[in-house]
Amino acid sequence: MNSLYAKRYPAYGKNLDDLRKRGLIPTKQVIVATEWKIGKLYPRIIITSDSPVNNLRFNYLAGLHVQIVYFDHDESILADLITEILAVKPATLSAFNMNAVKQGKPAFKLIYSQSTMEAA
């Protein structure tokens, strides 16, 4: 993190953080989307291009089931996004490539599962 800037919330991140601070936990997985039209029926945060991923806060995702939903044009931020979210220890983290599903290719990838790691 650049020392000149404090980490900030992505869109809807503060709402989720406020809910967590009140002891409320989403019953559905949290969608981390790179476009506004994705995940409207789920608790979600939106990652926009106006701030580097490593300048964003993700602490409220700790212990939750999280899925990153992205498009091919977002590949450049995917590794950093995965690293930042894994750092807060979600229960699970998966990724879903919207372009792959449109092309008939495998689109879902499980990145991390706490229960799988505990079993190992």
Contacts in CASP RR format, 6 or more apart in sequence:
PFRMAT RR
TARGET T0000
AUTHOR 0000-0000-0000
METHOD contacts of the structure
MODEL  1
MNSLYAKRYPAYGKNLDDLRKRGLIPTKQVIVATEWKIGKLYPRIIITSD
SPVNNLRFNYLAGLHVQIVYFDHDESILADLITEILAVKPATLSAFNMNA
VKQGKPAFKLIYSQSTMEAA
1 7 0 8 1.000
1 54 0 8 1.000
1 55 0 8 1.000
2 55 0 8 1.000
5 55 0 8 1.000
7 55 0 8 1.000
7 56 0 8 1.000
7 57 0 8 1.000
8 51 0 8 1.000
8 55 0 8 1.000
8 56 0 8 1.000
8 57 0 8 1.000
9 17 0 8 1.000
9 45 0 8 1.000
9 56 0 8 1.000
9 57 0 8 1.000
10 45 0 8 1.000
10 46 0 8 1.000
10 47 0 8 1.000
10 48 0 8 1.000
10 51 0 8 1.000
10 56 0 8 1.000
10 57 0 8 1.000
11 45 0 8 1.000
11 46 0 8 1.000
11 48 0 8 1.000
12 43 0 8 1.000
12 44 0 8 1.000
12 45 0 8 1.000
12 46 0 8 1.000
13 45 0 8 1.000
13 57 0 8 1.000
13 60 0 8 1.000
16 26 0 8 1.000
16 30 0 8 1.000
16 43 0 8 1.000
16 45 0 8 1.000
16 60 0 8 1.000
16 61 0 8 1.000
17 57 0 8 1.000
17 59 0 8 1.000
17 60 0 8 1.000
19 25 0 8 1.000
19 26 0 8 1.000
19 60 0 8 1.000
20 60 0 8 1.000
25 64 0 8 1.000
26 42 0 8 1.000
26 43 0 8 1.000
26 64 0 8 1.000
28 42 0 8 1.000
28 43 0 8 1.000
28 65 0 8 1.000
29 42 0 8 1.000
29 43 0 8 1.000
29 64 0 8 1.000
29 65 0 8 1.000
29 66 0 8 1.000
29 67 0 8 1.000
29 92 0 8 1.000
30 42 0 8 1.000
30 43 0 8 1.000
30 44 0 8 1.000
30 45 0 8 1.000
30 61 0 8 1.000
30 64 0 8 1.000
30 65 0 8 1.000
30 66 0 8 1.000
30 67 0 8 1.000
31 38 0 8 1.000
31 39 0 8 1.000
31 42 0 8 1.000
31 43 0 8 1.000
31 44 0 8 1.000
31 45 0 8 1.000
31 67 0 8 1.000
31 69 0 8 1.000
32 44 0 8 1.000
32 45 0 8 1.000
32 47 0 8 1.000
32 61 0 8 1.000
32 66 0 8 1.000
32 67 0 8 1.000
32 68 0 8 1.000
32 69 0 8 1.000
32 81 0 8 1.000
32 85 0 8 1.000
33 39 0 8 1.000
33 44 0 8 1.000
33 45 0 8 1.000
33 46 0 8 1.000
33 47 0 8 1.000
33 68 0 8 1.000
33 69 0 8 1.000
33 70 0 8 1.000
34 46 0 8 1.000
34 47 0 8 1.000
34 68 0 8 1.000
34 69 0 8 1.000
34 70 0 8 1.000
34 71 0 8 1.000
34 74 0 8 1.000
34 77 0 8 1.000
35 46 0 8 1.000
35 71 0 8 1.000
36 46 0 8 1.000
38 44 0 8 1.000
38 69 0 8 1.000
38 98 0 8 1.000
39 69 0 8 1.000
47 53 0 8 1.000
47 56 0 8 1.000
47 77 0 8 1.000
47 81 0 8 1.000
52 80 0 8 1.000
53 77 0 8 1.000
53 80 0 8 1.000
53 81 0 8 1.000
53 84 0 8 1.000
54 80 0 8 1.000
54 84 0 8 1.000
56 84 0 8 1.000
58 84 0 8 1.000
58 85 0 8 1.000
58 87 0 8 1.000
58 88 0 8 1.000
59 88 0 8 1.000
61 85 0 8 1.000
61 88 0 8 1.000
61 90 0 8 1.000
62 88 0 8 1.000
62 89 0 8 1.000
62 90 0 8 1.000
63 89 0 8 1.000
63 90 0 8 1.000
63 91 0 8 1.000
63 114 0 8 1.000
64 90 0 8 1.000
64 91 0 8 1.000
65 90 0 8 1.000
65 91 0 8 1.000
65 92 0 8 1.000
66 85 0 8 1.000
66 90 0 8 1.000
66 91 0 8 1.000
66 92 0 8 1.000
66 93 0 8 1.000
66 94 0 8 1.000
67 93 0 8 1.000
67 94 0 8 1.000
67 95 0 8 1.000
67 96 0 8 1.000
68 78 0 8 1.000
68 81 0 8 1.000
68 82 0 8 1.000
68 85 0 8 1.000
68 93 0 8 1.000
68 94 0 8 1.000
68 95 0 8 1.000
68 96 0 8 1.000
69 95 0 8 1.000
69 96 0 8 1.000
69 98 0 8 1.000
70 78 0 8 1.000
70 95 0 8 1.000
70 96 0 8 1.000
70 97 0 8 1.000
70 98 0 8 1.000
71 97 0 8 1.000
71 98 0 8 1.000
71 99 0 8 1.000
72 97 0 8 1.000
72 99 0 8 1.000
78 95 0 8 1.000
82 93 0 8 1.000
82 95 0 8 1.000
82 111 0 8 1.000
85 93 0 8 1.000
86 93 0 8 1.000
86 111 0 8 1.000
86 112 0 8 1.000
89 114 0 8 1.000
90 112 0 8 1.000
90 114 0 8 1.000
91 113 0 8 1.000
91 114 0 8 1.000
91 115 0 8 1.000
92 110 0 8 1.000
92 112 0 8 1.000
92 113 0 8 1.000
92 114 0 8 1.000
92 115 0 8 1.000
93 110 0 8 1.000
93 111 0 8 1.000
93 112 0 8 1.000
93 113 0 8 1.000
94 108 0 8 1.000
94 109 0 8 1.000
94 110 0 8 1.000
94 111 0 8 1.000
95 108 0 8 1.000
95 109 0 8 1.000
95 111 0 8 1.000
96 107 0 8 1.000
96 108 0 8 1.000
96 109 0 8 1.000
97 105 0 8 1.000
97 107 0 8 1.000
97 109 0 8 1.000
98 107 0 8 1.000
100 106 0 8 1.000
100 107 0 8 1.000
101 107 0 8 1.000
END
